[in-house]
Amino acid sequence: MAAAGVVFAYRMGVHVTQLLVGGLEPYPLSAYFVSLTVLDAAVVVLLLRRPAAGLVLGATVLATDALANYVVDRSEAITPGRAGQAVISILTVALIAALPRTLGAIHGRA
């Protein structure tokens, strides 16, 4: 649970930094990427207060982020964006794979 909190706190920091440095330039799915700042923060708060809801929202945010990155950066070359997409995809698969067991443990069904 703590690892998920650290991942989403880091993501929130990255998205805030991107907003401060890059501003609100319009590009495909820009509204979604801006919303990640709030969504990542919501995941962190939920992980602290309602861990099961935080994990489910976190998995949803990671999955949609991976898909959005794929839609925006379809380059065939290895770019920083593609490397980031690979990391997000790995985290998504790991979190989704861990969800049933983790949610069972949270609800006392482990």
C-alpha positions in Angstrom: 0.0 0.0 0.0 2.8 2.4 0.9 4.5 1.7 -2.5 1.3 2.6 -4.3 1.1 5.8 -2.3 4.7 6.7 -3.2 4.1 6.0 -6.9 1.0 8.2 -7.1 2.6 11.0 -5.0 5.6 11.0 -7.4 3.2 11.0 -10.4 1.4 13.9 -8.9 4.6 15.8 -8.6 5.6 15.0 -12.1 2.3 16.2 -13.5 2.4 19.5 -11.4 5.9 20.1 -12.7 4.8 19.5 -16.3 2.0 22.0 -15.8 4.4 24.6 -14.3 7.0 24.1 -17.1 4.8 23.4 -20.1 1.6 25.3 -19.2 -1.7 24.4 -20.6 -0.8 23.9 -24.3 -3.6 22.4 -26.2 -2.7 19.0 -27.7 -4.6 15.7 -28.0 -6.0 14.6 -24.7 -4.5 17.6 -22.9 -7.6 17.9 -20.6 -7.1 14.3 -19.5 -3.4 14.8 -18.8 -4.1 17.9 -16.8 -6.7 16.0 -14.8 -4.1 13.4 -13.8 -2.7 16.0 -11.4 -6.0 15.9 -9.4 -6.6 12.1 -10.0 -3.2 11.2 -8.7 -3.8 13.3 -5.6 -7.2 11.7 -5.1 -5.6 8.2 -5.3 -3.1 9.2 -2.6 -5.9 10.5 -0.3 -8.0 7.4 -0.9 -5.1 5.1 -0.2 -4.7 6.8 3.2 -8.4 6.9 4.0 -10.1 4.1 2.0 -7.4 1.8 0.7 -9.6 -0.5 -1.4 -11.1 2.5 -3.2 -7.7 4.0 -3.7 -6.3 0.8 -5.2 -9.3 0.5 -7.6 -9.1 4.2 -8.7 -5.3 3.9 -9.0 -5.6 0.9 -11.3 -8.1 2.7 -13.4 -6.0 5.9 -13.6 -2.9 3.9 -14.5 -4.7 1.9 -17.2 -6.3 5.0 -18.8 -2.9 6.8 -18.6 -1.1 4.0 -20.4 -3.8 4.0 -23.1 -3.7 7.8 -23.4 0.1 7.8 -23.8 -0.2 5.2 -26.5 -2.8 7.3 -28.4 -0.6 10.5 -28.1 2.8 9.0 -28.8 2.6 6.3 -31.5 6.3 6.8 -32.4 8.2 3.6 -33.4 11.5 4.9 -32.0 12.5 4.8 -28.4 11.7 8.2 -26.9 11.4 9.4 -23.3 7.6 9.3 -23.8 7.7 5.7 -24.9 9.9 4.7 -22.0 7.5 6.4 -19.6 4.6 4.6 -21.3 6.4 1.3 -20.7 6.9 2.0 -17.0 3.2 3.0 -16.7 2.2 -0.1 -18.5 4.3 -2.3 -16.2 2.9 -0.6 -13.1 -0.6 -1.0 -14.4 -0.2 -4.8 -15.0 1.4 -5.2 -11.6 -1.3 -3.3 -9.7 -4.2 -5.0 -11.6 -2.6 -8.4 -11.0 -2.3 -7.7 -7.2 -5.8 -6.2 -6.9 -7.8 -9.4 -6.1 -5.4 -10.6 -3.4 -4.8 -7.1 -1.9 -8.6 -6.3 -1.8 -9.2 -9.7 -0.3 -6.7 -9.0 2.5 -8.2 -5.5 3.1 -11.6 -7.0 3.5 -10.4 -10.0 5.6 -10.8 -12.7 2.9 -7.1 -13.5 2.4 
